[in-house]
Structure formats: structure tokens, C-alpha cells
Amino acid sequence: MEINANLQTYKSMFVLVRFYCGQYHGALYKVNLKEHGESGEASGDAGAESPPHVLVPVMKFFDKPLYPPKNCLFEGVRVSSKLYLMAKENPYYGEPITPTNSFVFDTDPDATSIHDFPPSKPLKPHGTIISAYGELYYFAHPTCFLRIPDHPSLERYNSATNSWKSLPSWPYETLPNPRMDVAGYAVCYGYILISMYNQKDHAVMAFHIGSQTWHRVKVAKSDYYPFLGRAVVVDGVIYSLSFFRGEVLAFPFWRDSDGTCCLDAPLPLYIRRTSNPPMLGPLTQSLVYLGGLDFCLVKTGENKYSPVHQYLCMTTFRILSEEGRTEIRTLYSSVFQVDLMGSHFFGVNFCFTSDCEDVEPEEDCCPTAPVTSKVETTIS
């Protein structure tokens, strides 16, 4: 099956990373995909023959007076051209902290300043920052409520009043286990879907934005966990990363006539032809939507041979659905180099391209039956 890999031109992508130890908490990089390394279809070691392009940060986080607590992590999300950053507790740091720092950075070339905005109320040690239909939400992880019960679990930020509004809390008593972490989320058909897991259980809940009500999602039995990271919803299918390397999951989603939200067992798709710089696991990854059924997988891991820089691998691919089959075709794979700036290593936190808005289907387009597809072959 032949594909013209030049049907679309991808101009730039922003990559938010967070450093572990060192002078900075994180940095924002702008990558020009076509300009460096992406000149043809990927080979098994694409980008490995020539020296990788060295990325220079657009912004380093953080300098005084915006300096936050040293032992905290940051989550990022974009709303239009603005990148919102919120601090949360580092679960691997022994002493509990409740960060009070939140920042917004405008990625527009004519506006490169960063300033703070109020944190959620009341302060919570860790949670997930969510963008949905042009608005910013903060969802506190269930483990927070073992420490601060009776506080709202979901809030929405109002940029006009520079304040947060409390929304109805998730009914935590419906969870199979309160000690669950958020794996990812999806925004589609008027809902915010939140997937959660622990070593034994997993669950998905849906917040209906219009009625401000929570609903349990009926999840088909599967060996795979629900979606990981920010998922992308196209034509009734939720595409997300998996806990396994190089694997993308496709979850059919629909709403029954009685209003029940349903998530079918996922179809696993494999990205086989990617660049393979010397990286140690575990890897951190991010899935970026490029329009149509084109995506980019951004991944990184500790450098196997050098303590001063780390590799960032970016692979663009297309998902094809024809004649009852769903397949992946790798388009390009590139390797970039990032200076660790004194840190031990960094992880990918959030990525997006300013050339493509987040796809968030409206409620009147919600499927009433699952989109079915049979995986027979995976093209690399």
C-alpha cells in the first residue's frame, strides 16, 4: 500500500520536558520537524547515521522570583496558544508538600512572557491539569482525598475573573479501589473521560460538561489498561498510548440509548520502524495529533552513554483503516539532542503543535454504536 508522505507539511512542535534534579525544573523546546532530519521514510535506524540536531530551549523553568519548591513536578497543557503549568507533589520525594505555583506562558512568537495565575482551591498535593473546549480544568487524584476529604475534586479556571470554580466532585465511593492513579484523559462529545488504574484495578469515569454530572463508563473486559496520557478522539475512536513501548491503542467509544457511555476493548497497533538512539528505560512518551489520522510519537529515556545530554526521538505515523483492517504506516523518524543542563535526566511531559488545534468532537456527533475494525496487518 503506497502513501504519499508529503500530503501534509508539519511546521513546528512544542515539547515540554521536566528535569529531575539540577538547576531547572523543566524547559520548553520548539522542534521544526521538516527542517531537521525528516527528509524521507523511516528506516530501522532512521536518524542514527548523522549527528542529531541540538535543541535550544525556548524557555527554561524557572528563574527567581517565580522559583517554586525544589522537590515538585509540573504538569502542562495548552489552551489555544497559551501553555498552562501547574505544580504538584513529587510522589518519590519523602516529605509531603503542597505546591502553590501555577504559571501561564504564551507560545505566540509575539508574546514570550511567563506570569503566574492562582492555583486551584483548596490546595491539593497532586492532580491532572486538563484542557477541554477552550477551558482549563484541574482534577485532583483520588489519593488526595485520603489526606484532604470533603474537598472538590474538579475545578474550572475562569481567565476573566482569574479564579477557580468548584464543580461536582467525583463519587469516589464508586471506585473499586480509592488508591488509584490517573492514567490519562480524553475530551469528546461533551464529556471529559478520565481513566484510572492501580496494580489490580482500572476504571473510567465521564464528566458531562453540560449537566455537570459524573457517570461511570462501561468498559469492556480487556488485557489492556484504559488510555494513557491525553488521548485523541477521531470518528468515534479514542487513540492513546499504551504502557508498552511503540504501541498505540484504539478504543471505540459510544453512548447507548439509555445514556450509558461505553468503551470497547482496544485494538493494539504497533509502530515498528522508529529511530533507536541509545536510551535506557523506562521511557516517557507523548502522543501528538497532527490532523486527519496523522500522529507523532515523542519519546525519551536516559542516555546510555553520556551524563551531559539526552536524546529525543520523534516519529510521525499515519493510521489507515481500509477494507476492515486498521494499520499503521511510519512516515518519518528523527533524533534530537538535548543538553541536560546539570540535571540527571528529563522526561517528556506534554507536547503539541501550534499548526493543529486539539480535536474535541461536539456532543451532537456522539456515536450510538461502536466503530468496529479488525486488525489483520500492521504496516511499518
VENMOPE-V63703 format. One record per helix or strand of 2 or more residues. SS is the DSSP state (@ for helix, = for strand). FROM is the first residue (numbers start at 1). LEN is the number of residues. If there is no record, write none. Layout:
ss=SS from=FROM len=LEN
ss=SS from=FROM len=LEN
This chain:
ss== from=13 len=8
ss== from=26 len=6
ss== from=53 len=3
ss== from=57 len=5
ss== from=72 len=8
ss== from=82 len=8
ss== from=102 len=5
ss== from=114 len=3
ss== from=127 len=6
ss== from=135 len=6
ss=@ from=142 len=5
ss== from=154 len=5
ss== from=163 len=5
ss=@ from=172 len=3
ss== from=181 len=8
ss== from=191 len=7
ss== from=202 len=7
ss== from=213 len=4
ss== from=218 len=2
ss== from=228 len=7
ss== from=237 len=5
ss== from=247 len=9
ss== from=261 len=3
ss== from=267 len=4
ss== from=279 len=13
ss== from=294 len=10
ss== from=309 len=14
ss== from=325 len=15
ss== from=345 len=8
ss=@ from=363 len=3
